[in-house]
Amino acid sequence: GHPQNNFKTMDAFLKVQQKQNDGSWKTVLTENDIATEYHWIRDTDVDCLACSNARLEWTIGDDLPSGTYRLKHEGHWKSGWDGSINSYSGTSRDFYVYANLTAIEGVSLLGAHGKYLRAVGNGGGDVRADRTSIGSHETFSLLDLDEDSCLQSGDTVSIMTGNDHFFRGDNIETSSVWSWDSWSFKTVESGGGLDASASSLGSWERFTLNNHSDGSGCLANGDTISLKSSHNRFAVAESNDDANANRKSVGSWEKFKVVF
């Protein structure tokens, strides 16, 4: 979509949009703002005739209000058959911008089997529950996504590793499988893994923290907590050193002692 197909003098190629309380999207920035850049790039691959790419860039300022945002691109493409001009648009996935995050640094999580959670490679891979001592790969930052100064039971948190990756609770998938024992179909769940491979914060990287030691006070060293993923499943330290986020309820294996 070459910009010359439509200069959009009364509109914009790049839009930074903020989600409103009624679910609508309000444009708060365009390519005319200093914090944004719109780039049109000709695709020179031989297998693509008259193709191009658009790159949108946005430098998020410190004074931006917290909220859900997205990037939207609008343009016009020209048909190679009849020369007609047609509009198109595309949006990024939604993402949340936090203006006042509280981070508790130097946090480790001890499972029921006497082993600490570990981010393999210090982040970017799996999460295991297989370490008997604390090192850099067993040390995390808890981010209070409710943006207050006190991390309490019921707050939403994210867990960030030493190389800036985030814990992620995998999706739960269900399927129907025939059971010869009951001579009927039964529902089987799969998924629900726990990893630290996410480089950005989305819904799967958010957990609800339940403090089983103090239901109303601020999180303290030695408190026992559980972590519920966005898929309504609890993180668990397995007896075989695996870590998952697939439990429907909290037992001893789904509880972790906070050490910092």
N, C-alpha and C positions, 0 to 999 in steps of 0.2 A: 504494500500500500504506500506508494510514493506520496510524500506530503503535498506535492504539487497537484495531486488529483483533487484535493480540496484543502485550501489553506486554513479552514476552520477559524477564520478571523474573529468570529463571535463565540467561539467554543474553545476546546483544547484537545491536544493529542494525549496528554498525560493528565490524569486526575488522581489526587490523593483524596480518598473518601473516608469519612468517619460514620460508623453505624449509629443511628439515632435510637431513642427509646422505643419508637413505634416500628422499628425494623427497617426503616428507609435509610438511604445512604445520602450523606451531604458532602459535596465537594468542598474541601478546605484548602487545597493547594492545587496549582497547575504548573505546567512547564515555565510559566512566567515568573514563578517564585524562585528565589535564590537557592533554596534548599533542594530543588529538583533539577533533573536533566532528562531530556528526551533525545534519543539517538536513533536515526534511521540508517540502516546498514544494508547495502546491496549484497545479496547472496550470489557469489561468483561460482558456485559449484556447477559443473557441466551438466549434471543430471537435473538441474532446476532452471527453467527458463523464466526470466523476469520475476524471480523471487526476491524477497527482502525480509529483513528482521527489524524489529523494534526493541530497543532496550530502554527501560525506565529505571531511573535512579532517584533515590530520596535519602537525604541525610537528615535523620530525625534529631530535632533540636531538644535541648534540655527543658524548654518551656512548654512543650507540647502536652496538652491534657491527656490523662489516661483514657483509654478507650479501645474499641475494636476498629481496625482500619483495613483498607485494601487499596491496591493500585489498579487503576483502570486505564486501558488504552483504547482509543477510538480512532478510526481512520477510514480511508476509502481506497478501494482497489479498482484497477481498470481491466476490463475483459479484453483478452487478446483476440477474441473472435469478432465482437461487434463494436468494441470501443466504449461500451457502456461503463459508467462509473457507479460502483456499489459500495455501500457502507458496511463496516464490520466493527466489532468490538471484542475485547477480552479482558478478564479480570484475574488478579492473583487470588490465592486463597486468603481468607480472613486471618488477621493476626492481631494480637493485643499488644498495645504499647503501655508500659508501666512508667509512671512519672516519679514514683516515690517508693521503690522497692526496699524492704528491709532484709538484709542478708545475715544469717547466723553462720559464721565461718568455722571451719575446723570441727565439723560434726561427723561422727562415726555411728554406725548402726549395728548393734550386736543382736544376733538372732538367738532363738531358743536353744540351739545346739551348741552354743558357746563359740560361734564363729561370726566374724564381721562380714557385712556386705562389701564386695569389691567390684569396682568398675574395671573390667579388663582393658589394659592399655591406658589406664587413667581416663577412660572415656572413649567413645567411638565404637564400642562393641557390646558384648554381653555383660550382664551383672551376675555375679556368683556370690555364694554365701560360704566361703571356704578359707577364710583367713583367721588365724588365732591371735594375731597381733595387728596393730594399726600402723600403716605406712601411708604414703601419699595416695595410693590407689584406693585406700579405705577411708579417705577423708573427703568430705563434701561440704558444700554450702547449701543451707536451706533458705529458699527465697519465699518470703511471706507475700503471696500474691494479693492478699486483701489490703496491702499497703497501710498497715498500722504499725505501731512500734512494739507490739506485743503479740507473739505467735501463740495462739490459744487453740484449744481443742475445737474442731470444726472449721478451722481456717483452711484455705486452699494454698498449697505449697508446690514448689518445684525443687528438685534435687539436682544440683549442678556439680559436675566432676571437676577435677583439677585442670583439665584442658578444655573446659567450657562446653561440655556436652551435657545433655539432660537425661535423667531417668525417664523411661517411657513404658507405660503399661499397654501391651499389645491388645488388639481387638479380640473379642470373643465371638466365635462363629458357631452356629448351631446347624445340625443336619439330622435328618430322620434316618434311622438304621433299623432294618428288620431284625427282630429278636425271635429266635426259634424257641427260646425258653418260655416266653410269655405269649408267643404266637401273635405278635403285634409290633407296630413300629414304636421305637423309643427315641427320644431326643438325646443326641450326643453333642457335647461341647468340645471345641478345639481352640487353639490359640491361647491367649492369656499369658504370653511370655513377658519377661521383664528385662529390658536392656538399657544401655546408656549410649545409644547411637544417634540420638537427635541433636542436631547442631542449632536448632531454633525451638522456640517455645510455641507449642500448639496445644490443642485440647488433650491429646494423649499424654502430654508431659505434665499434666496437672494431677495432683493427688489431694484428697481430703485427709488431713491429719486429725486423728482421734487420740487424745491424751488420756490414757487409762490411769495415770497417777494423779493428775490434777485437772479436773474438768473445767475450771474457770480461770486458773492462773496462767501466767506466762510459762512457756516451755523452759525447763531447767535441766541441768546435767543430771543424769540418772533416771529421768522420767521414762516410762514405758508407753510406747505409742503403737498405733497401727496406721497403715496407709491404704486408702481406697482409691483406685484408679477411676478415670472418667468413664470406664465401662462397668462401674459398680462392682468391681472385684478387688479383693484385698491382696496386697503383697505378702509373700510367704517365703521363708527360708526352709528349703527342703532338707531332709535328712541325708540326701546324696550330694549336698553342696550346691544344688541348683537353686535358682531364685526365680519365682514366677509372680504373676499378678492375676491369679485365676480362682481365688477362694471366695465363696459366697458369704462366709461368716468368719468371725474372729475367734480363733483358738490360741493356744500357746505358740504355735508355729508362725502365726500371723502377727505376733507382737515383737517389737524391737526395743532394746534399751538404748537411749540416746546418750552418747558419750562426747563431751566437748570440753 
